[in-house]
Amino acid sequence: MDMLINGAAAQAAENSWIDVTNPATGEVIDRVPDGSREEINAAVEAADAAFAGWSETTMRERGLLLYRAAGLIRRDYKDLGRLLTNEQGKPLREATDEVRGCANILEYYAAIAGQPAGESVSLGKAGDCLVNRVPLGVCGAIIPWNMPVIIMGWKVGPALLAGNTLVLKPASATPLTNLKIAALLQEAGLPAGVLNVVTGPGETAGAALAGHTLVKKLSFTGNYVTGKKIRELAGSHLSSLTLELGGSDPMIVMADADIDKAVEGAVRGRFYNAGQICTAVKRLFLHEKIAGEFMQKLTVKLEGMKVGNGLLPHIDMGPLNSSEQLARTVSAVETTKEREEGTVRSGGCRLAGPGFDTGFFYSPTLIADVAPDAAILQDEVFGPVLPVVTVPDLASAIREANRSKYGLGASVWTKDLGTVKQVYRDIHAGIVWVNRHLTVPPEVPFGGTEESGVGRENGYKALDSYTQSKTLYLGW
Ligand code: NAD
């Protein structure tokens, strides 16, 4: 597939392509250009040239265009879902949900077009001020492979609605659906140069985008180590920055919780997308009074999960996205076993046999009796592995949950308002769910604290980060 620069397809040199692999089969399904600094420069220049015209359109016109694009995404959602499953690995149901989720986001921003009102300030005899919110110029977006379509929506929606132009670099493992959606935005009428997608490696294309002096704002989603490098690159020319980084979300289940509902929540919260979600439940804290019943019910659920190629019917969980992700997951579980930092209750191995041999499959894994200082609780495990800690009371659950360096999401499962209040007040997180986990509708601000990042995406406030105030002082 070709990349889109300034609306035209750019041909890469014949020997300069990146293979895209189906994680369920290990087969190469397509290739995209191995974009470098030159392609990034060309895309940024195209975006810069398009800015004047795009920023002069009304917000209502821009909103209508996003709305039309959302309609085209809905028209093609089945094909887009299949493509996403083929490049990312998630079950088709999850892939089509993600595609429709992207349409939801674009429709949300279309619906709030006109919202970021400025203000007027009266200074009495000294005059009056009119304070507008104006777009920033060329923005950059760098996205990961785990939820590439939703994350594209989180960045494209507010950036374009606010009147900016954008250069977007997808992850090399999952560029195909992003490219198709960019083409649908063009089909909806987006002028050339307003959205430019450049495929290429992070170390070259990504770094060139982050360090480009014409980029006024960069929104990055990915891991903490890359986020720190990007902060240096973007900081060198004072670009404003949103960093959506990793997470190690705790789920706390108290003795008064609805156990069956919480078990369902743990399965979905940890094993959706094979555990490769920033806000997945990565640590489960169970009150000791219900731990036995909870573990027994959870084990039954995990052993009934159907793992396989996401295109097959009734699949609950697909493969990991790459051999590297698989190796990291294997290593986290083996380290836990070797150090005797927990007991594997279910799973704990690669899946073998017909349908599994060439893909990157790992079993849904439950690890009980995890030591509070176990490595698996400290690092972000981006795979289908759930470590469980039993706690005597709420205070210990909160204390243990806060031992992580991350602070993205957290959930508490209880019927008691006092418990909710205490968790909301004391836990380090950007979002605290009560009796649910994972859900982030377009209206809800999303982002973390600690090493989970800076800034927020989603919701109408995201428009603030894609605009700045500009004051007209009327000295009558
Ligand atoms: P990653 O940091 O390796 O890659 C993310 C993107 O950055 C890719 O497009 C990659 O090509 C690019 N990149 C890599 N090195 C770069 C560099 N030096 N300069 C510029 N760009 C570079 O992350 P990943 O492993 O692909 O994604 C998984 C991580 O993302 C996990 O930690 C996960 O928790 C996090 N994540 C966070 C959120 C959130 O909203 N907080 C959402 C999804 C994923």
Boltz pocket constraint, residues with backbone or C-beta under 6 A from the ligand:
constraints:
  - pocket:
      binder: B
      contacts: [[A, 142], [A, 143], [A, 144], [A, 145], [A, 146], [A, 147], [A, 169], [A, 170], [A, 171], [A, 172], [A, 200], [A, 201], [A, 202], [A, 203], [A, 204], [A, 205], [A, 206], [A, 207], [A, 208], [A, 210], [A, 221], [A, 222], [A, 223], [A, 224], [A, 226], [A, 227], [A, 229], [A, 230], [A, 243], [A, 244], [A, 245], [A, 246], [A, 247], [A, 277], [A, 278], [A, 279], [A, 380], [A, 382], [A, 408], [A, 447], [A, 448], [A, 452], [A, 453]]
      max_distance: 6.0
